[in-house]
Amino acid sequence: MTSKLIQLTFLDPEQSILVEQDEIVLTALVSAGIPIKQACTNGVCGVCLTPLLSGEIDYANRQPHGLNEKEKQNGYFLPCIATCKTDISIDRPKVRLR
């Protein structure tokens, strides 16, 4: 199984974690102790909305219903249903944990 590197640019200091190619990004972030708000975990609510700074993700056959066209154009993605196609860099999630 191939591992992909996710660079987390919102941490101080910057941090990188390795995830399996078919691992859901949200699962990898939570497992690594990265603070990210989550709710439905199926791409509908949009609570985990996160900016994708670089790289490519894949939703496979799932639909990101919680992501509108403006958010897509502004580079946001839903880590709750996404896997990495390439190494990716992300920014702070849109909704902050309190």
NUZA-509126 format. One line per field, with one value per residue: residue in one letter; x, y, z of N, C-alpha, C, O in turn. Coordinates in Angstrom, 3 decimals, decimal comma. Layout:
<rs>
residuo	(A / ...)
n.px	(X / ...)
n.py	(Y / ...)
n.pz	(Z / ...)
ca.px	(X / ...)
ca.py	(Y / ...)
ca.pz	(Z / ...)
c.px	(X / ...)
c.py	(Y / ...)
c.pz	(Z / ...)
o.px	(X / ...)
o.py	(Y / ...)
o.pz	(Z / ...)
</rs>
This chain:
<rs>
residuo	(M / T / S / K / L / I / Q / L / T / F / L / D / P / E / Q / S / I / L / V / E / Q / D / E / I / V / L / T / A / L / V / S / A / G / I / P / I / K / Q / A / C / T / N / G / V / C / G / V / C / L / T / P / L / L / S / G / E / I / D / Y / A / N / R / Q / P / H / G / L / N / E / K / E / K / Q / N / G / Y / F / L / P / C / I / A / T / C / K / T / D / I / S / I / D / R / P / K / V / R / L / R)
n.px	(0,849 / 0,568 / 1,822 / 0,737 / 1,704 / 0,457 / 0,621 / 0,291 / -0,465 / -1,462 / -0,603 / 1,476 / 4,569 / 4,737 / 3,413 / 3,669 / 1,989 / 1,852 / -0,314 / -2,327 / -2,952 / -5,676 / -6,952 / -9,311 / -9,147 / -10,064 / -10,165 / -7,439 / -6,482 / -7,831 / -6,867 / -4,225 / -4,439 / -5,148 / -6,893 / -10,123 / -13,340 / -16,215 / -19,124 / -21,433 / -19,907 / -20,240 / -20,156 / -22,224 / -22,992 / -20,978 / -19,425 / -16,737 / -15,344 / -12,520 / -9,664 / -7,914 / -4,700 / -2,703 / -2,132 / -3,954 / -7,158 / -9,487 / -12,826 / -13,879 / -16,638 / -18,345 / -20,384 / -19,737 / -21,899 / -22,105 / -20,651 / -20,552 / -20,702 / -19,189 / -17,464 / -16,047 / -14,762 / -13,130 / -11,277 / -11,880 / -12,406 / -13,951 / -12,819 / -13,953 / -14,864 / -12,894 / -9,979 / -6,404 / -4,997 / -2,561 / 0,354 / -0,730 / -1,412 / -2,911 / -4,998 / -6,130 / -9,188 / -12,452 / -14,480 / -13,928 / -12,720 / -13,989)
n.py	(-1,180 / 2,204 / 5,157 / 8,497 / 11,883 / 14,324 / 17,690 / 19,810 / 22,983 / 24,749 / 24,494 / 25,300 / 24,603 / 24,087 / 20,986 / 17,606 / 14,685 / 11,163 / 9,337 / 6,544 / 5,696 / 5,218 / 6,206 / 8,165 / 11,677 / 13,218 / 11,262 / 10,666 / 13,152 / 13,441 / 11,154 / 11,912 / 13,841 / 16,382 / 19,397 / 19,549 / 20,427 / 18,357 / 16,696 / 15,333 / 13,511 / 12,513 / 14,130 / 15,982 / 18,072 / 20,072 / 21,067 / 20,409 / 21,763 / 22,755 / 24,606 / 23,680 / 23,936 / 23,031 / 20,287 / 17,207 / 15,883 / 13,144 / 12,210 / 9,803 / 7,810 / 9,360 / 12,208 / 15,621 / 17,146 / 19,112 / 21,251 / 24,218 / 25,839 / 28,260 / 27,842 / 25,624 / 26,838 / 28,554 / 26,863 / 25,081 / 21,979 / 18,855 / 17,138 / 14,945 / 13,059 / 12,750 / 11,429 / 11,304 / 12,052 / 12,925 / 14,278 / 16,639 / 20,019 / 21,773 / 24,357 / 26,178 / 24,815 / 26,007 / 26,269 / 26,780 / 24,921 / 25,258)
n.pz	(0,000 / -0,838 / 0,700 / 1,281 / 1,659 / 3,784 / 4,120 / 6,759 / 6,994 / 8,818 / 11,374 / 14,161 / 15,082 / 11,463 / 10,335 / 9,212 / 8,138 / 7,525 / 5,453 / 4,487 / 1,075 / 0,481 / 2,692 / 4,448 / 4,549 / 6,776 / 8,799 / 9,053 / 9,972 / 12,449 / 13,777 / 14,052 / 15,936 / 15,133 / 15,344 / 14,186 / 13,220 / 13,050 / 11,781 / 10,161 / 8,635 / 6,048 / 3,821 / 3,535 / 5,373 / 5,508 / 7,592 / 8,084 / 6,168 / 4,366 / 3,278 / 0,371 / -0,398 / -2,127 / -4,373 / -5,113 / -4,487 / -4,022 / -4,409 / -5,010 / -5,607 / -4,168 / -3,394 / -2,858 / -1,297 / 0,647 / -0,207 / -1,898 / -5,178 / -5,174 / -3,011 / -3,984 / -6,190 / -4,772 / -3,746 / -1,658 / 0,143 / 1,200 / 3,787 / 5,039 / 3,245 / 1,424 / -0,220 / -0,696 / -3,812 / -4,550 / -2,876 / -0,480 / 0,585 / 3,199 / 4,634 / 7,574 / 8,799 / 7,787 / 9,746 / 13,071 / 15,892 / 19,170)
ca.px	(0,000 / 1,340 / 1,466 / 0,782 / 2,031 / -0,401 / 1,285 / -0,673 / 0,183 / -2,082 / -0,052 / 2,670 / 5,179 / 4,108 / 3,518 / 3,286 / 1,660 / 1,714 / -1,581 / -2,455 / -3,541 / -7,137 / -7,459 / -10,070 / -8,321 / -10,551 / -9,733 / -6,006 / -6,304 / -8,299 / -5,910 / -2,989 / -4,723 / -5,321 / -8,236 / -11,008 / -14,744 / -16,858 / -20,501 / -22,091 / -18,858 / -20,618 / -20,102 / -23,470 / -23,177 / -19,986 / -18,773 / -15,284 / -14,858 / -11,109 / -8,985 / -6,873 / -3,723 / -2,044 / -2,325 / -5,231 / -7,916 / -10,439 / -14,044 / -14,296 / -18,019 / -19,139 / -20,667 / -19,560 / -23,107 / -21,913 / -19,707 / -21,221 / -19,832 / -18,253 / -16,447 / -15,208 / -13,928 / -12,167 / -10,309 / -12,250 / -12,796 / -14,527 / -11,935 / -14,695 / -15,096 / -11,800 / -8,688 / -5,357 / -4,470 / -1,157 / 0,651 / -1,561 / -1,226 / -4,193 / -4,974 / -7,067 / -10,588 / -13,290 / -15,149 / -12,928 / -13,119 / -14,015)
ca.py	(0,000 / 3,431 / 6,229 / 9,854 / 12,860 / 15,503 / 18,763 / 20,635 / 24,290 / 25,607 / 24,215 / 26,050 / 24,737 / 23,285 / 19,564 / 16,702 / 13,330 / 10,183 / 8,621 / 5,546 / 6,265 / 5,131 / 6,684 / 9,422 / 12,760 / 13,554 / 10,184 / 10,857 / 14,347 / 13,137 / 10,189 / 12,631 / 14,837 / 17,691 / 19,882 / 19,841 / 20,217 / 17,373 / 16,392 / 14,234 / 12,641 / 11,914 / 15,110 / 16,720 / 19,262 / 21,106 / 21,557 / 20,181 / 22,512 / 23,089 / 25,042 / 22,852 / 24,878 / 22,402 / 18,853 / 16,721 / 14,933 / 12,336 / 11,846 / 8,502 / 7,876 / 10,146 / 13,572 / 16,625 / 17,974 / 20,212 / 22,174 / 24,930 / 26,189 / 29,318 / 27,207 / 24,822 / 27,773 / 29,140 / 25,842 / 24,314 / 20,580 / 18,212 / 16,039 / 13,802 / 12,045 / 12,849 / 10,772 / 12,031 / 11,515 / 13,348 / 14,996 / 17,833 / 20,996 / 22,353 / 25,477 / 26,019 / 24,584 / 27,202 / 26,312 / 26,540 / 24,279 / 26,240)
ca.pz	(0,000 / -0,954 / 1,624 / 0,749 / 2,686 / 3,897 / 4,847 / 7,485 / 7,057 / 9,810 / 12,694 / 14,537 / 13,753 / 10,427 / 10,606 / 8,138 / 8,570 / 6,447 / 5,444 / 3,436 / -0,129 / 0,495 / 3,981 / 4,411 / 5,108 / 8,120 / 9,693 / 9,289 / 10,795 / 13,808 / 14,346 / 14,375 / 16,967 / 14,507 / 15,673 / 13,067 / 13,563 / 12,194 / 12,161 / 9,447 / 8,069 / 4,765 / 2,744 / 3,385 / 6,223 / 5,212 / 8,805 / 8,019 / 5,008 / 4,552 / 2,053 / -0,223 / -0,946 / -3,259 / -4,486 / -5,626 / -3,668 / -4,776 / -3,678 / -5,561 / -6,095 / -3,224 / -3,829 / -1,798 / -1,279 / 1,580 / -0,827 / -2,989 / -6,311 / -4,781 / -2,175 / -4,893 / -6,943 / -3,842 / -3,364 / -0,467 / -0,049 / 2,381 / 4,171 / 5,580 / 2,203 / 0,456 / -0,070 / -1,414 / -5,074 / -4,523 / -1,644 / -0,404 / 1,657 / 3,570 / 5,558 / 8,685 / 8,418 / 7,808 / 11,041 / 14,128 / 17,149 / 20,278)
c.px	(0,891 / 0,867 / 1,600 / 1,011 / 1,047 / 0,377 / 0,222 / -0,041 / -0,385 / -1,548 / 1,222 / 3,461 / 4,433 / 4,361 / 3,086 / 2,959 / 1,577 / 0,371 / -1,559 / -3,229 / -5,071 / -7,753 / -8,172 / -9,253 / -8,761 / -10,102 / -8,259 / -5,751 / -6,689 / -7,330 / -4,608 / -3,205 / -4,870 / -6,734 / -9,035 / -12,432 / -15,351 / -18,272 / -20,989 / -21,121 / -19,269 / -20,752 / -21,326 / -23,488 / -22,193 / -19,235 / -17,251 / -14,623 / -13,457 / -10,501 / -7,889 / -5,914 / -2,992 / -2,285 / -3,716 / -5,848 / -8,882 / -11,628 / -14,553 / -15,721 / -18,926 / -19,297 / -20,508 / -20,735 / -22,967 / -20,980 / -20,413 / -20,211 / -18,793 / -17,121 / -15,501 / -14,240 / -12,849 / -11,217 / -10,630 / -12,559 / -13,349 / -13,671 / -12,670 / -14,959 / -13,963 / -10,621 / -7,683 / -4,997 / -2,975 / -0,874 / -0,213 / -1,097 / -2,577 / -3,992 / -5,963 / -8,476 / -11,399 / -13,974 / -14,130 / -13,532 / -13,076 / -13,344)
c.py	(1,238 / 4,460 / 7,564 / 10,803 / 14,016 / 16,533 / 19,656 / 21,993 / 25,186 / 25,389 / 25,016 / 25,208 / 23,885 / 21,810 / 18,779 / 15,350 / 12,442 / 9,487 / 7,588 / 6,153 / 6,257 / 5,610 / 8,029 / 10,487 / 13,107 / 12,520 / 10,345 / 12,058 / 14,082 / 12,178 / 10,853 / 13,717 / 16,256 / 18,179 / 20,262 / 19,499 / 19,242 / 17,117 / 15,155 / 13,158 / 11,937 / 12,940 / 15,980 / 18,044 / 20,394 / 21,641 / 21,432 / 20,911 / 23,073 / 23,558 / 24,051 / 23,794 / 24,323 / 20,907 / 18,502 / 15,726 / 14,184 / 12,024 / 10,473 / 8,640 / 8,674 / 11,573 / 14,549 / 17,606 / 19,180 / 21,294 / 22,877 / 25,338 / 27,252 / 28,736 / 26,350 / 25,729 / 28,406 / 28,097 / 25,053 / 22,863 / 20,041 / 17,005 / 14,807 / 12,707 / 11,995 / 11,951 / 11,564 / 11,307 / 11,807 / 13,870 / 16,250 / 18,740 / 21,617 / 23,512 / 25,199 / 25,759 / 25,871 / 27,367 / 25,913 / 25,761 / 25,340 / 25,685)
c.pz	(0,000 / 0,065 / 0,922 / 1,916 / 2,646 / 4,696 / 5,464 / 7,732 / 8,140 / 11,221 / 12,932 / 15,518 / 12,736 / 10,703 / 9,386 / 8,739 / 7,339 / 6,578 / 4,325 / 2,270 / -0,094 / 1,809 / 3,802 / 5,139 / 6,526 / 9,146 / 10,053 / 10,194 / 12,243 / 14,498 / 14,778 / 15,430 / 16,428 / 14,801 / 14,431 / 13,479 / 12,561 / 12,690 / 11,409 / 8,948 / 6,778 / 3,637 / 2,566 / 4,150 / 5,937 / 6,419 / 8,736 / 6,845 / 5,256 / 3,231 / 1,631 / -0,931 / -2,157 / -3,221 / -4,981 / -4,664 / -4,573 / -3,880 / -4,096 / -6,079 / -5,164 / -3,738 / -2,668 / -1,761 / -0,358 / 1,068 / -1,982 / -4,060 / -5,946 / -3,933 / -3,022 / -5,655 / -6,071 / -3,248 / -2,113 / -0,838 / 1,266 / 2,759 / 4,693 / 4,543 / 1,186 / 0,820 / -0,901 / -2,709 / -5,155 / -3,123 / -1,643 / 0,725 / 1,922 / 4,529 / 6,685 / 8,171 / 8,582 / 9,161 / 12,107 / 15,295 / 18,245 / 21,506)
o.px	(1,860 / -0,334 / 2,470 / 0,558 / 0,830 / 0,754 / -0,639 / 0,829 / 0,140 / -2,002 / 1,944 / 3,071 / 3,597 / 5,404 / 2,238 / 3,569 / 1,269 / -0,035 / -0,848 / -4,069 / -5,700 / -8,954 / -7,689 / -8,726 / -7,912 / -9,699 / -7,874 / -4,901 / -5,959 / -7,006 / -3,967 / -2,268 / -4,732 / -7,692 / -8,665 / -12,697 / -15,042 / -18,575 / -20,964 / -21,506 / -18,719 / -21,384 / -21,457 / -23,960 / -22,539 / -18,469 / -16,545 / -13,445 / -13,233 / -10,782 / -7,054 / -6,266 / -2,696 / -2,601 / -4,544 / -5,177 / -9,072 / -11,458 / -15,573 / -15,987 / -20,145 / -18,425 / -21,082 / -20,587 / -23,651 / -20,561 / -20,830 / -19,004 / -17,639 / -15,957 / -14,290 / -13,049 / -11,777 / -10,437 / -9,742 / -12,924 / -13,234 / -13,779 / -12,077 / -15,243 / -14,056 / -10,309 / -8,070 / -4,728 / -2,215 / -1,768 / -0,411 / -0,475 / -3,310 / -2,942 / -6,561 / -8,919 / -11,072 / -14,046 / -13,543 / -14,704 / -12,214 / -13,271)
o.py	(1,308 / 4,625 / 7,744 / 10,547 / 14,617 / 16,271 / 20,191 / 22,128 / 26,275 / 26,039 / 25,357 / 25,099 / 23,059 / 21,439 / 19,229 / 14,923 / 12,911 / 9,096 / 7,751 / 7,030 / 7,193 / 5,439 / 8,912 / 10,233 / 13,274 / 12,882 / 10,182 / 11,996 / 14,455 / 12,363 / 10,424 / 14,434 / 17,223 / 17,453 / 21,188 / 18,423 / 19,291 / 17,299 / 14,050 / 11,992 / 10,888 / 12,664 / 16,654 / 19,047 / 21,563 / 22,594 / 22,278 / 20,682 / 23,781 / 22,981 / 23,647 / 24,389 / 25,055 / 20,337 / 19,376 / 14,857 / 14,540 / 11,621 / 10,020 / 9,506 / 8,672 / 12,080 / 14,332 / 18,766 / 20,183 / 22,164 / 22,227 / 25,196 / 27,154 / 29,095 / 26,354 / 25,432 / 28,756 / 28,411 / 24,412 / 22,560 / 20,682 / 15,956 / 13,732 / 11,565 / 11,275 / 11,742 / 12,401 / 10,105 / 11,043 / 13,899 / 16,863 / 18,293 / 21,950 / 23,633 / 24,124 / 26,402 / 26,718 / 28,481 / 24,833 / 25,928 / 26,219 / 26,365)
o.pz	(0,756 / 0,278 / 0,070 / 3,032 / 1,594 / 5,838 / 4,765 / 8,593 / 8,373 / 12,162 / 11,995 / 16,680 / 13,102 / 11,242 / 8,615 / 9,719 / 6,244 / 7,673 / 3,334 / 2,469 / -0,588 / 2,022 / 3,093 / 6,222 / 7,402 / 10,251 / 11,211 / 11,083 / 13,160 / 15,671 / 15,737 / 15,783 / 17,176 / 14,538 / 13,708 / 14,016 / 11,370 / 13,869 / 11,951 / 8,853 / 6,442 / 2,618 / 1,544 / 3,615 / 6,107 / 6,280 / 9,285 / 6,569 / 6,238 / 2,181 / 2,440 / -1,949 / -3,102 / -2,177 / -5,234 / -4,109 / -5,735 / -2,730 / -3,577 / -6,912 / -5,341 / -4,444 / -1,600 / -2,147 / -0,563 / 1,832 / -2,941 / -3,865 / -6,363 / -4,115 / -2,799 / -5,756 / -6,565 / -2,349 / -1,551 / -1,973 / 2,310 / 2,125 / 4,784 / 4,903 / 0,192 / 1,992 / -1,717 / -2,707 / -5,750 / -2,277 / -2,691 / 1,690 / 0,990 / 5,159 / 6,749 / 7,219 / 9,414 / 9,680 / 12,042 / 15,634 / 18,232 / 22,530)
</rs>
